[in-house]
Amino acid sequence: MTNESMHAAPSFQLRFRSLFREGRGYTFPCDPAGNVAIDKLSERGRINYLFVRAMVGRDYTPPEVTPAWA
């Protein structure tokens, strides 16, 4: 992997959709396998990521990997 590709904007996102509010949810940058670099998220981003993962099946759908431009 080149140094340039390591610093490129993420081209995938992990999307958690709300079960109850259409159009609402959370997205996080990820790799093609759906792995989120939690240490690269802001503090608020880490809190949101851990929260939404804990609420899958209760308030949010299981995550899906989508292109970042979708």
CHARMM-style PDB file with segment names, atoms N, HN, CA, C and O in Angstrom:
ATOM      1  N   MET     1       0.859  -1.177   0.000  1.00  0.00      PROA
ATOM      2  CA  MET     1       0.000   0.000   0.000  1.00  0.00      PROA
ATOM      3  C   MET     1       0.896   1.228   0.000  1.00  0.00      PROA
ATOM      4  O   MET     1       1.843   1.320   0.781  1.00  0.00      PROA
ATOM      5  N   THR     2       0.591   2.157  -0.872  1.00  0.00      PROA
ATOM      6  HN  THR     2      -0.178   2.082  -1.506  1.00  0.00      PROA
ATOM      7  CA  THR     2       1.416   3.350  -0.949  1.00  0.00      PROA
ATOM      8  C   THR     2       1.042   4.333   0.146  1.00  0.00      PROA
ATOM      9  O   THR     2      -0.048   4.269   0.714  1.00  0.00      PROA
ATOM     10  N   ASN     3       1.944   5.225   0.426  1.00  0.00      PROA
ATOM     11  HN  ASN     3       2.830   5.277  -0.036  1.00  0.00      PROA
ATOM     12  CA  ASN     3       1.686   6.245   1.436  1.00  0.00      PROA
ATOM     13  C   ASN     3       0.488   7.101   1.041  1.00  0.00      PROA
ATOM     14  O   ASN     3      -0.291   7.518   1.899  1.00  0.00      PROA
ATOM     15  N   GLU     4       0.340   7.364  -0.256  1.00  0.00      PROA
ATOM     16  HN  GLU     4       0.972   7.026  -0.953  1.00  0.00      PROA
ATOM     17  CA  GLU     4      -0.773   8.179  -0.739  1.00  0.00      PROA
ATOM     18  C   GLU     4      -2.116   7.482  -0.485  1.00  0.00      PROA
ATOM     19  O   GLU     4      -3.074   8.128  -0.061  1.00  0.00      PROA
ATOM     20  N   SER     5      -2.193   6.177  -0.740  1.00  0.00      PROA
ATOM     21  HN  SER     5      -1.415   5.652  -1.084  1.00  0.00      PROA
ATOM     22  CA  SER     5      -3.459   5.470  -0.544  1.00  0.00      PROA
ATOM     23  C   SER     5      -3.810   5.323   0.925  1.00  0.00      PROA
ATOM     24  O   SER     5      -4.987   5.185   1.261  1.00  0.00      PROA
ATOM     25  N   MET     6      -2.829   5.349   1.804  1.00  0.00      PROA
ATOM     26  HN  MET     6      -1.874   5.462   1.532  1.00  0.00      PROA
ATOM     27  CA  MET     6      -3.098   5.241   3.237  1.00  0.00      PROA
ATOM     28  C   MET     6      -3.757   6.504   3.771  1.00  0.00      PROA
ATOM     29  O   MET     6      -4.450   6.456   4.788  1.00  0.00      PROA
ATOM     30  N   HSD     7      -3.550   7.643   3.095  1.00  0.00      PROA
ATOM     31  HN  HSD     7      -2.987   7.683   2.269  1.00  0.00      PROA
ATOM     32  CA  HSD     7      -4.095   8.911   3.561  1.00  0.00      PROA
ATOM     33  C   HSD     7      -5.277   9.386   2.729  1.00  0.00      PROA
ATOM     34  O   HSD     7      -5.781  10.490   2.936  1.00  0.00      PROA
ATOM     35  N   ALA     8      -5.720   8.557   1.790  1.00  0.00      PROA
ATOM     36  HN  ALA     8      -5.311   7.660   1.622  1.00  0.00      PROA
ATOM     37  CA  ALA     8      -6.865   8.936   0.961  1.00  0.00      PROA
ATOM     38  C   ALA     8      -8.140   8.878   1.803  1.00  0.00      PROA
ATOM     39  O   ALA     8      -8.210   8.171   2.809  1.00  0.00      PROA
ATOM     40  N   ALA     9      -9.136   9.633   1.369  1.00  0.00      PROA
ATOM     41  HN  ALA     9      -9.080  10.206   0.553  1.00  0.00      PROA
ATOM     42  CA  ALA     9     -10.429   9.626   2.067  1.00  0.00      PROA
ATOM     43  C   ALA     9     -11.024   8.224   1.979  1.00  0.00      PROA
ATOM     44  O   ALA     9     -10.902   7.558   0.951  1.00  0.00      PROA
ATOM     45  N   PRO    10     -11.668   7.775   3.057  1.00  0.00      PROA
ATOM     46  CA  PRO    10     -12.265   6.444   3.026  1.00  0.00      PROA
ATOM     47  C   PRO    10     -13.314   6.356   1.922  1.00  0.00      PROA
ATOM     48  O   PRO    10     -14.080   7.293   1.699  1.00  0.00      PROA
ATOM     49  N   SER    11     -13.336   5.216   1.235  1.00  0.00      PROA
ATOM     50  HN  SER    11     -12.714   4.454   1.416  1.00  0.00      PROA
ATOM     51  CA  SER    11     -14.298   5.081   0.145  1.00  0.00      PROA
ATOM     52  C   SER    11     -15.480   4.203   0.539  1.00  0.00      PROA
ATOM     53  O   SER    11     -16.355   3.937  -0.284  1.00  0.00      PROA
ATOM     54  N   PHE    12     -15.513   3.749   1.793  1.00  0.00      PROA
ATOM     55  HN  PHE    12     -14.802   3.965   2.462  1.00  0.00      PROA
ATOM     56  CA  PHE    12     -16.630   2.952   2.285  1.00  0.00      PROA
ATOM     57  C   PHE    12     -17.116   3.499   3.618  1.00  0.00      PROA
ATOM     58  O   PHE    12     -16.375   4.160   4.346  1.00  0.00      PROA
ATOM     59  N   GLN    13     -18.365   3.212   3.917  1.00  0.00      PROA
ATOM     60  HN  GLN    13     -18.966   2.675   3.325  1.00  0.00      PROA
ATOM     61  CA  GLN    13     -18.915   3.612   5.211  1.00  0.00      PROA
ATOM     62  C   GLN    13     -19.738   2.470   5.777  1.00  0.00      PROA
ATOM     63  O   GLN    13     -20.348   1.698   5.038  1.00  0.00      PROA
ATOM     64  N   LEU    14     -19.746   2.376   7.084  1.00  0.00      PROA
ATOM     65  HN  LEU    14     -19.250   3.003   7.684  1.00  0.00      PROA
ATOM     66  CA  LEU    14     -20.560   1.410   7.797  1.00  0.00      PROA
ATOM     67  C   LEU    14     -21.815   2.146   8.214  1.00  0.00      PROA
ATOM     68  O   LEU    14     -21.747   3.114   8.971  1.00  0.00      PROA
ATOM     69  N   ARG    15     -22.971   1.693   7.723  1.00  0.00      PROA
ATOM     70  HN  ARG    15     -23.026   0.907   7.108  1.00  0.00      PROA
ATOM     71  CA  ARG    15     -24.217   2.416   7.926  1.00  0.00      PROA
ATOM     72  C   ARG    15     -25.157   1.623   8.834  1.00  0.00      PROA
ATOM     73  O   ARG    15     -25.445   0.452   8.585  1.00  0.00      PROA
ATOM     74  N   PHE    16     -25.625   2.280   9.885  1.00  0.00      PROA
ATOM     75  HN  PHE    16     -25.392   3.231  10.087  1.00  0.00      PROA
ATOM     76  CA  PHE    16     -26.627   1.741  10.789  1.00  0.00      PROA
ATOM     77  C   PHE    16     -27.893   2.570  10.584  1.00  0.00      PROA
ATOM     78  O   PHE    16     -27.872   3.778  10.818  1.00  0.00      PROA
ATOM     79  N   ARG    17     -28.983   1.958  10.158  1.00  0.00      PROA
ATOM     80  HN  ARG    17     -29.000   0.977   9.968  1.00  0.00      PROA
ATOM     81  CA  ARG    17     -30.228   2.683   9.913  1.00  0.00      PROA
ATOM     82  C   ARG    17     -31.166   2.554  11.114  1.00  0.00      PROA
ATOM     83  O   ARG    17     -31.198   1.517  11.777  1.00  0.00      PROA
ATOM     84  N   SER    18     -31.912   3.590  11.382  1.00  0.00      PROA
ATOM     85  HN  SER    18     -31.886   4.433  10.844  1.00  0.00      PROA
ATOM     86  CA  SER    18     -32.894   3.563  12.460  1.00  0.00      PROA
ATOM     87  C   SER    18     -34.020   2.614  12.092  1.00  0.00      PROA
ATOM     88  O   SER    18     -34.465   2.589  10.945  1.00  0.00      PROA
ATOM     89  N   LEU    19     -34.486   1.832  13.062  1.00  0.00      PROA
ATOM     90  HN  LEU    19     -34.125   1.853  13.995  1.00  0.00      PROA
ATOM     91  CA  LEU    19     -35.630   0.943  12.840  1.00  0.00      PROA
ATOM     92  C   LEU    19     -36.946   1.705  12.865  1.00  0.00      PROA
ATOM     93  O   LEU    19     -37.950   1.222  12.341  1.00  0.00      PROA
ATOM     94  N   PHE    20     -36.953   2.880  13.463  1.00  0.00      PROA
ATOM     95  HN  PHE    20     -36.137   3.272  13.888  1.00  0.00      PROA
ATOM     96  CA  PHE    20     -38.198   3.601  13.695  1.00  0.00      PROA
ATOM     97  C   PHE    20     -38.318   4.937  12.987  1.00  0.00      PROA
ATOM     98  O   PHE    20     -39.429   5.443  12.827  1.00  0.00      PROA
ATOM     99  N   ARG    21     -37.222   5.515  12.563  1.00  0.00      PROA
ATOM    100  HN  ARG    21     -36.320   5.104  12.693  1.00  0.00      PROA
ATOM    101  CA  ARG    21     -37.250   6.825  11.902  1.00  0.00      PROA
ATOM    102  C   ARG    21     -36.574   6.727  10.543  1.00  0.00      PROA
ATOM    103  O   ARG    21     -35.348   6.677  10.447  1.00  0.00      PROA
ATOM    104  N   GLU    22     -37.377   6.700   9.509  1.00  0.00      PROA
ATOM    105  HN  GLU    22     -38.373   6.740   9.586  1.00  0.00      PROA
ATOM    106  CA  GLU    22     -36.849   6.609   8.154  1.00  0.00      PROA
ATOM    107  C   GLU    22     -35.896   7.777   7.874  1.00  0.00      PROA
ATOM    108  O   GLU    22     -36.182   8.928   8.204  1.00  0.00      PROA
ATOM    109  N   GLY    23     -34.768   7.451   7.263  1.00  0.00      PROA
ATOM    110  HN  GLY    23     -34.536   6.516   6.995  1.00  0.00      PROA
ATOM    111  CA  GLY    23     -33.795   8.475   6.917  1.00  0.00      PROA
ATOM    112  C   GLY    23     -32.835   8.830   8.042  1.00  0.00      PROA
ATOM    113  O   GLY    23     -31.924   9.632   7.839  1.00  0.00      PROA
ATOM    114  N   ARG    24     -33.019   8.248   9.226  1.00  0.00      PROA
ATOM    115  HN  ARG    24     -33.759   7.595   9.390  1.00  0.00      PROA
ATOM    116  CA  ARG    24     -32.139   8.541  10.359  1.00  0.00      PROA
ATOM    117  C   ARG    24     -31.184   7.370  10.570  1.00  0.00      PROA
ATOM    118  O   ARG    24     -31.495   6.237  10.204  1.00  0.00      PROA
ATOM    119  N   GLY    25     -30.044   7.640  11.149  1.00  0.00      PROA
ATOM    120  HN  GLY    25     -29.791   8.561  11.446  1.00  0.00      PROA
ATOM    121  CA  GLY    25     -29.084   6.593  11.450  1.00  0.00      PROA
ATOM    122  C   GLY    25     -27.703   7.164  11.667  1.00  0.00      PROA
ATOM    123  O   GLY    25     -27.530   8.369  11.851  1.00  0.00      PROA
ATOM    124  N   TYR    26     -26.731   6.288  11.644  1.00  0.00      PROA
ATOM    125  HN  TYR    26     -26.871   5.309  11.495  1.00  0.00      PROA
ATOM    126  CA  TYR    26     -25.337   6.666  11.850  1.00  0.00      PROA
ATOM    127  C   TYR    26     -24.492   6.047  10.745  1.00  0.00      PROA
ATOM    128  O   TYR    26     -24.792   4.950  10.273  1.00  0.00      PROA
ATOM    129  N   THR    27     -23.446   6.739  10.333  1.00  0.00      PROA
ATOM    130  HN  THR    27     -23.202   7.630  10.717  1.00  0.00      PROA
ATOM    131  CA  THR    27     -22.463   6.192   9.400  1.00  0.00      PROA
ATOM    132  C   THR    27     -21.070   6.478   9.933  1.00  0.00      PROA
ATOM    133  O   THR    27     -20.822   7.504  10.566  1.00  0.00      PROA
ATOM    134  N   PHE    28     -20.170   5.546   9.662  1.00  0.00      PROA
ATOM    135  HN  PHE    28     -20.371   4.713   9.148  1.00  0.00      PROA
ATOM    136  CA  PHE    28     -18.788   5.661  10.105  1.00  0.00      PROA
ATOM    137  C   PHE    28     -17.878   5.222   8.974  1.00  0.00      PROA
ATOM    138  O   PHE    28     -18.211   4.274   8.262  1.00  0.00      PROA
ATOM    139  N   PRO    29     -16.734   5.883   8.782  1.00  0.00      PROA
ATOM    140  CA  PRO    29     -15.803   5.454   7.740  1.00  0.00      PROA
ATOM    141  C   PRO    29     -15.264   4.070   8.082  1.00  0.00      PROA
ATOM    142  O   PRO    29     -14.992   3.766   9.243  1.00  0.00      PROA
ATOM    143  N   CYS    30     -15.111   3.229   7.047  1.00  0.00      PROA
ATOM    144  HN  CYS    30     -15.331   3.476   6.104  1.00  0.00      PROA
ATOM    145  CA  CYS    30     -14.613   1.874   7.278  1.00  0.00      PROA
ATOM    146  C   CYS    30     -13.838   1.387   6.059  1.00  0.00      PROA
ATOM    147  O   CYS    30     -13.784   2.062   5.031  1.00  0.00      PROA
ATOM    148  N   ASP    31     -13.247   0.216   6.189  1.00  0.00      PROA
ATOM    149  HN  ASP    31     -13.291  -0.332   7.024  1.00  0.00      PROA
ATOM    150  CA  ASP    31     -12.590  -0.421   5.048  1.00  0.00      PROA
ATOM    151  C   ASP    31     -13.620  -1.290   4.319  1.00  0.00      PROA
ATOM    152  O   ASP    31     -14.757  -1.393   4.778  1.00  0.00      PROA
ATOM    153  N   PRO    32     -13.256  -1.911   3.208  1.00  0.00      PROA
ATOM    154  CA  PRO    32     -14.223  -2.709   2.452  1.00  0.00      PROA
ATOM    155  C   PRO    32     -14.831  -3.877   3.245  1.00  0.00      PROA
ATOM    156  O   PRO    32     -15.912  -4.357   2.903  1.00  0.00      PROA
ATOM    157  N   ALA    33     -14.149  -4.331   4.290  1.00  0.00      PROA
ATOM    158  HN  ALA    33     -13.271  -3.940   4.568  1.00  0.00      PROA
ATOM    159  CA  ALA    33     -14.656  -5.431   5.115  1.00  0.00      PROA
ATOM    160  C   ALA    33     -15.563  -4.942   6.236  1.00  0.00      PROA
ATOM    161  O   ALA    33     -16.130  -5.755   6.966  1.00  0.00      PROA
ATOM    162  N   GLY    34     -15.710  -3.622   6.386  1.00  0.00      PROA
ATOM    163  HN  GLY    34     -15.249  -2.962   5.793  1.00  0.00      PROA
ATOM    164  CA  GLY    34     -16.577  -3.070   7.426  1.00  0.00      PROA
ATOM    165  C   GLY    34     -15.870  -2.788   8.735  1.00  0.00      PROA
ATOM    166  O   GLY    34     -16.522  -2.531   9.747  1.00  0.00      PROA
ATOM    167  N   ASN    35     -14.545  -2.833   8.733  1.00  0.00      PROA
ATOM    168  HN  ASN    35     -14.015  -3.043   7.911  1.00  0.00      PROA
ATOM    169  CA  ASN    35     -13.777  -2.545   9.943  1.00  0.00      PROA
ATOM    170  C   ASN    35     -13.620  -1.046  10.130  1.00  0.00      PROA
ATOM    171  O   ASN    35     -13.154  -0.347   9.231  1.00  0.00      PROA
ATOM    172  N   VAL    36     -14.009  -0.555  11.299  1.00  0.00      PROA
ATOM    173  HN  VAL    36     -14.387  -1.123  12.030  1.00  0.00      PROA
ATOM    174  CA  VAL    36     -13.907   0.867  11.628  1.00  0.00      PROA
ATOM    175  C   VAL    36     -12.638   1.080  12.452  1.00  0.00      PROA
ATOM    176  O   VAL    36     -12.400   0.360  13.422  1.00  0.00      PROA
ATOM    177  N   ALA    37     -11.835   2.055  12.075  1.00  0.00      PROA
ATOM    178  HN  ALA    37     -12.028   2.640  11.287  1.00  0.00      PROA
ATOM    179  CA  ALA    37     -10.630   2.410  12.842  1.00  0.00      PROA
ATOM    180  C   ALA    37     -11.087   3.293  14.000  1.00  0.00      PROA
ATOM    181  O   ALA    37     -11.034   4.520  13.915  1.00  0.00      PROA
ATOM    182  N   ILE    38     -11.532   2.660  15.075  1.00  0.00      PROA
ATOM    183  HN  ILE    38     -11.575   1.664  15.144  1.00  0.00      PROA
ATOM    184  CA  ILE    38     -12.135   3.390  16.201  1.00  0.00      PROA
ATOM    185  C   ILE    38     -11.171   4.398  16.811  1.00  0.00      PROA
ATOM    186  O   ILE    38     -11.593   5.441  17.310  1.00  0.00      PROA
ATOM    187  N   ASP    39      -9.875   4.090  16.772  1.00  0.00      PROA
ATOM    188  HN  ASP    39      -9.532   3.242  16.367  1.00  0.00      PROA
ATOM    189  CA  ASP    39      -8.891   5.018  17.334  1.00  0.00      PROA
ATOM    190  C   ASP    39      -8.720   6.279  16.488  1.00  0.00      PROA
ATOM    191  O   ASP    39      -8.133   7.255  16.954  1.00  0.00      PROA
ATOM    192  N   LYS    40      -9.216   6.274  15.270  1.00  0.00      PROA
ATOM    193  HN  LYS    40      -9.693   5.480  14.891  1.00  0.00      PROA
ATOM    194  CA  LYS    40      -9.131   7.458  14.406  1.00  0.00      PROA
ATOM    195  C   LYS    40     -10.394   8.325  14.487  1.00  0.00      PROA
ATOM    196  O   LYS    40     -10.421   9.428  13.942  1.00  0.00      PROA
ATOM    197  N   LEU    41     -11.437   7.830  15.165  1.00  0.00      PROA
ATOM    198  HN  LEU    41     -11.414   6.934  15.607  1.00  0.00      PROA
ATOM    199  CA  LEU    41     -12.656   8.614  15.337  1.00  0.00      PROA
ATOM    200  C   LEU    41     -12.455   9.665  16.419  1.00  0.00      PROA
ATOM    201  O   LEU    41     -11.600   9.514  17.292  1.00  0.00      PROA
ATOM    202  N   SER    42     -13.239  10.721  16.356  1.00  0.00      PROA
ATOM    203  HN  SER    42     -13.933  10.844  15.647  1.00  0.00      PROA
ATOM    204  CA  SER    42     -13.230  11.715  17.432  1.00  0.00      PROA
ATOM    205  C   SER    42     -13.817  11.068  18.684  1.00  0.00      PROA
ATOM    206  O   SER    42     -14.381   9.976  18.616  1.00  0.00      PROA
ATOM    207  N   GLU    43     -13.685  11.731  19.806  1.00  0.00      PROA
ATOM    208  HN  GLU    43     -13.227  12.618  19.861  1.00  0.00      PROA
ATOM    209  CA  GLU    43     -14.260  11.195  21.038  1.00  0.00      PROA
ATOM    210  C   GLU    43     -15.765  10.994  20.884  1.00  0.00      PROA
ATOM    211  O   GLU    43     -16.302   9.957  21.274  1.00  0.00      PROA
ATOM    212  N   ARG    44     -16.443  11.991  20.312  1.00  0.00      PROA
ATOM    213  HN  ARG    44     -16.008  12.833  19.995  1.00  0.00      PROA
ATOM    214  CA  ARG    44     -17.885  11.889  20.088  1.00  0.00      PROA
ATOM    215  C   ARG    44     -18.212  10.754  19.120  1.00  0.00      PROA
ATOM    216  O   ARG    44     -19.201  10.042  19.296  1.00  0.00      PROA
ATOM    217  N   GLY    45     -17.369  10.593  18.095  1.00  0.00      PROA
ATOM    218  HN  GLY    45     -16.566  11.171  17.952  1.00  0.00      PROA
ATOM    219  CA  GLY    45     -17.554   9.508  17.135  1.00  0.00      PROA
ATOM    220  C   GLY    45     -17.436   8.142  17.791  1.00  0.00      PROA
ATOM    221  O   GLY    45     -18.219   7.239  17.497  1.00  0.00      PROA
ATOM    222  N   ARG    46     -16.447   7.986  18.688  1.00  0.00      PROA
ATOM    223  HN  ARG    46     -15.810   8.719  18.926  1.00  0.00      PROA
ATOM    224  CA  ARG    46     -16.287   6.714  19.412  1.00  0.00      PROA
ATOM    225  C   ARG    46     -17.499   6.429  20.286  1.00  0.00      PROA
ATOM    226  O   ARG    46     -17.990   5.301  20.327  1.00  0.00      PROA
ATOM    227  N   ILE    47     -17.981   7.453  20.984  1.00  0.00      PROA
ATOM    228  HN  ILE    47     -17.582   8.369  20.950  1.00  0.00      PROA
ATOM    229  CA  ILE    47     -19.164   7.284  21.845  1.00  0.00      PROA
ATOM    230  C   ILE    47     -20.364   6.860  20.987  1.00  0.00      PROA
ATOM    231  O   ILE    47     -21.083   5.927  21.343  1.00  0.00      PROA
ATOM    232  N   ASN    48     -20.576   7.540  19.871  1.00  0.00      PROA
ATOM    233  HN  ASN    48     -19.992   8.298  19.582  1.00  0.00      PROA
ATOM    234  CA  ASN    48     -21.696   7.207  18.992  1.00  0.00      PROA
ATOM    235  C   ASN    48     -21.558   5.795  18.420  1.00  0.00      PROA
ATOM    236  O   ASN    48     -22.539   5.054  18.354  1.00  0.00      PROA
ATOM    237  N   TYR    49     -20.355   5.425  18.011  1.00  0.00      PROA
ATOM    238  HN  TYR    49     -19.559   6.027  18.065  1.00  0.00      PROA
ATOM    239  CA  TYR    49     -20.118   4.101  17.433  1.00  0.00      PROA
ATOM    240  C   TYR    49     -20.416   3.002  18.451  1.00  0.00      PROA
ATOM    241  O   TYR    49     -21.099   2.031  18.128  1.00  0.00      PROA
ATOM    242  N   LEU    50     -19.916   3.144  19.662  1.00  0.00      PROA
ATOM    243  HN  LEU    50     -19.361   3.933  19.925  1.00  0.00      PROA
ATOM    244  CA  LEU    50     -20.166   2.137  20.696  1.00  0.00      PROA
ATOM    245  C   LEU    50     -21.640   2.089  21.074  1.00  0.00      PROA
ATOM    246  O   LEU    50     -22.181   1.012  21.324  1.00  0.00      PROA
ATOM    247  N   PHE    51     -22.290   3.236  21.120  1.00  0.00      PROA
ATOM    248  HN  PHE    51     -21.851   4.112  20.918  1.00  0.00      PROA
ATOM    249  CA  PHE    51     -23.720   3.290  21.424  1.00  0.00      PROA
ATOM    250  C   PHE    51     -24.528   2.558  20.366  1.00  0.00      PROA
ATOM    251  O   PHE    51     -25.335   1.688  20.693  1.00  0.00      PROA
ATOM    252  N   VAL    52     -24.320   2.905  19.102  1.00  0.00      PROA
ATOM    253  HN  VAL    52     -23.665   3.612  18.837  1.00  0.00      PROA
ATOM    254  CA  VAL    52     -25.150   2.323  18.051  1.00  0.00      PROA
ATOM    255  C   VAL    52     -24.896   0.823  17.916  1.00  0.00      PROA
ATOM    256  O   VAL    52     -25.826   0.073  17.619  1.00  0.00      PROA
ATOM    257  N   ARG    53     -23.683   0.377  18.123  1.00  0.00      PROA
ATOM    258  HN  ARG    53     -22.928   0.986  18.364  1.00  0.00      PROA
ATOM    259  CA  ARG    53     -23.422  -1.073  18.094  1.00  0.00      PROA
ATOM    260  C   ARG    53     -24.198  -1.791  19.190  1.00  0.00      PROA
ATOM    261  O   ARG    53     -24.707  -2.891  18.978  1.00  0.00      PROA
ATOM    262  N   ALA    54     -24.289  -1.170  20.356  1.00  0.00      PROA
ATOM    263  HN  ALA    54     -23.876  -0.276  20.529  1.00  0.00      PROA
ATOM    264  CA  ALA    54     -25.022  -1.779  21.473  1.00  0.00      PROA
ATOM    265  C   ALA    54     -26.528  -1.789  21.219  1.00  0.00      PROA
ATOM    266  O   ALA    54     -27.250  -2.592  21.811  1.00  0.00      PROA
ATOM    267  N   MET    55     -27.006  -0.908  20.349  1.00  0.00      PROA
ATOM    268  HN  MET    55     -26.420  -0.256  19.868  1.00  0.00      PROA
ATOM    269  CA  MET    55     -28.448  -0.778  20.106  1.00  0.00      PROA
ATOM    270  C   MET    55     -28.926  -1.493  18.838  1.00  0.00      PROA
ATOM    271  O   MET    55     -30.086  -1.354  18.453  1.00  0.00      PROA
ATOM    272  N   VAL    56     -28.044  -2.253  18.191  1.00  0.00      PROA
ATOM    273  HN  VAL    56     -27.101  -2.365  18.504  1.00  0.00      PROA
ATOM    274  CA  VAL    56     -28.443  -3.014  17.007  1.00  0.00      PROA
ATOM    275  C   VAL    56     -29.518  -4.024  17.411  1.00  0.00      PROA
ATOM    276  O   VAL    56     -29.361  -4.769  18.378  1.00  0.00      PROA
ATOM    277  N   GLY    57     -30.601  -4.031  16.655  1.00  0.00      PROA
ATOM    278  HN  GLY    57     -30.729  -3.426  15.869  1.00  0.00      PROA
ATOM    279  CA  GLY    57     -31.720  -4.925  16.933  1.00  0.00      PROA
ATOM    280  C   GLY    57     -32.767  -4.308  17.843  1.00  0.00      PROA
ATOM    281  O   GLY    57     -33.905  -4.776  17.892  1.00  0.00      PROA
ATOM    282  N   ARG    58     -32.396  -3.276  18.552  1.00  0.00      PROA
ATOM    283  HN  ARG    58     -31.472  -2.896  18.512  1.00  0.00      PROA
ATOM    284  CA  ARG    58     -33.341  -2.576  19.418  1.00  0.00      PROA
ATOM    285  C   ARG    58     -33.820  -1.288  18.763  1.00  0.00      PROA
ATOM    286  O   ARG    58     -35.022  -1.041  18.665  1.00  0.00      PROA
ATOM    287  N   ASP    59     -32.868  -0.465  18.312  1.00  0.00      PROA
ATOM    288  HN  ASP    59     -31.892  -0.666  18.392  1.00  0.00      PROA
ATOM    289  CA  ASP    59     -33.193   0.807  17.669  1.00  0.00      PROA
ATOM    290  C   ASP    59     -32.600   0.943  16.268  1.00  0.00      PROA
ATOM    291  O   ASP    59     -33.033   1.795  15.492  1.00  0.00      PROA
ATOM    292  N   TYR    60     -31.605   0.105  15.938  1.00  0.00      PROA
ATOM    293  HN  TYR    60     -31.252  -0.587  16.568  1.00  0.00      PROA
ATOM    294  CA  TYR    60     -30.894   0.227  14.665  1.00  0.00      PROA
ATOM    295  C   TYR    60     -30.749  -1.127  13.987  1.00  0.00      PROA
ATOM    296  O   TYR    60     -30.718  -2.169  14.642  1.00  0.00      PROA
ATOM    297  N   THR    61     -30.661  -1.090  12.660  1.00  0.00      PROA
ATOM    298  HN  THR    61     -30.686  -0.244  12.128  1.00  0.00      PROA
ATOM    299  CA  THR    61     -30.454  -2.308  11.881  1.00  0.00      PROA
ATOM    300  C   THR    61     -29.021  -2.780  12.027  1.00  0.00      PROA
ATOM    301  O   THR    61     -28.153  -1.997  12.412  1.00  0.00      PROA
ATOM    302  N   PRO    62     -28.752  -4.052  11.727  1.00  0.00      PROA
ATOM    303  CA  PRO    62     -27.357  -4.471  11.630  1.00  0.00      PROA
ATOM    304  C   PRO    62     -26.666  -3.613  10.574  1.00  0.00      PROA
ATOM    305  O   PRO    62     -27.300  -3.187   9.608  1.00  0.00      PROA
ATOM    306  N   PRO    63     -25.394  -3.364  10.750  1.00  0.00      PROA
ATOM    307  CA  PRO    63     -24.711  -2.447   9.825  1.00  0.00      PROA
ATOM    308  C   PRO    63     -24.541  -3.050   8.440  1.00  0.00      PROA
ATOM    309  O   PRO    63     -24.497  -4.267   8.260  1.00  0.00      PROA
ATOM    310  N   GLU    64     -24.447  -2.148   7.469  1.00  0.00      PROA
ATOM    311  HN  GLU    64     -24.482  -1.159   7.615  1.00  0.00      PROA
ATOM    312  CA  GLU    64     -24.145  -2.540   6.099  1.00  0.00      PROA
ATOM    313  C   GLU    64     -22.997  -1.681   5.594  1.00  0.00      PROA
ATOM    314  O   GLU    64     -22.904  -0.498   5.919  1.00  0.00      PROA
ATOM    315  N   VAL    65     -22.127  -2.285   4.800  1.00  0.00      PROA
ATOM    316  HN  VAL    65     -22.203  -3.247   4.536  1.00  0.00      PROA
ATOM    317  CA  VAL    65     -21.021  -1.553   4.182  1.00  0.00      PROA
ATOM    318  C   VAL    65     -21.525  -1.012   2.860  1.00  0.00      PROA
ATOM    319  O   VAL    65     -22.030  -1.760   2.022  1.00  0.00      PROA
ATOM    320  N   THR    66     -21.383   0.307   2.674  1.00  0.00      PROA
ATOM    321  HN  THR    66     -20.973   0.914   3.354  1.00  0.00      PROA
ATOM    322  CA  THR    66     -21.815   0.952   1.441  1.00  0.00      PROA
ATOM    323  C   THR    66     -20.712   1.860   0.940  1.00  0.00      PROA
ATOM    324  O   THR    66     -19.856   2.280   1.719  1.00  0.00      PROA
ATOM    325  N   PRO    67     -20.717   2.173  -0.355  1.00  0.00      PROA
ATOM    326  CA  PRO    67     -19.759   3.167  -0.847  1.00  0.00      PROA
ATOM    327  C   PRO    67     -19.993   4.492  -0.110  1.00  0.00      PROA
ATOM    328  O   PRO    67     -21.129   4.822   0.230  1.00  0.00      PROA
ATOM    329  N   ALA    68     -18.939   5.233   0.133  1.00  0.00      PROA
ATOM    330  HN  ALA    68     -18.016   4.965  -0.143  1.00  0.00      PROA
ATOM    331  CA  ALA    68     -19.052   6.494   0.891  1.00  0.00      PROA
ATOM    332  C   ALA    68     -19.888   7.519   0.158  1.00  0.00      PROA
ATOM    333  O   ALA    68     -20.427   8.420   0.800  1.00  0.00      PROA
ATOM    334  N   TRP    69     -20.023   7.430  -1.138  1.00  0.00      PROA
ATOM    335  HN  TRP    69     -19.586   6.698  -1.660  1.00  0.00      PROA
ATOM    336  CA  TRP    69     -20.802   8.407  -1.892  1.00  0.00      PROA
ATOM    337  C   TRP    69     -22.282   8.038  -1.962  1.00  0.00      PROA
ATOM    338  O   TRP    69     -23.070   8.806  -2.515  1.00  0.00      PROA
ATOM    339  N   ALA    70     -22.686   6.888  -1.420  1.00  0.00      PROA
ATOM    340  HN  ALA    70     -22.047   6.265  -0.970  1.00  0.00      PROA
ATOM    341  CA  ALA    70     -24.103   6.462  -1.492  1.00  0.00      PROA
ATOM    342  C   ALA    70     -24.946   7.167  -0.456  1.00  0.00      PROA
ATOM    343  OT1 ALA    70     -26.152   6.930  -0.376  1.00  0.00      PROA
TER     344      ALA     70
END
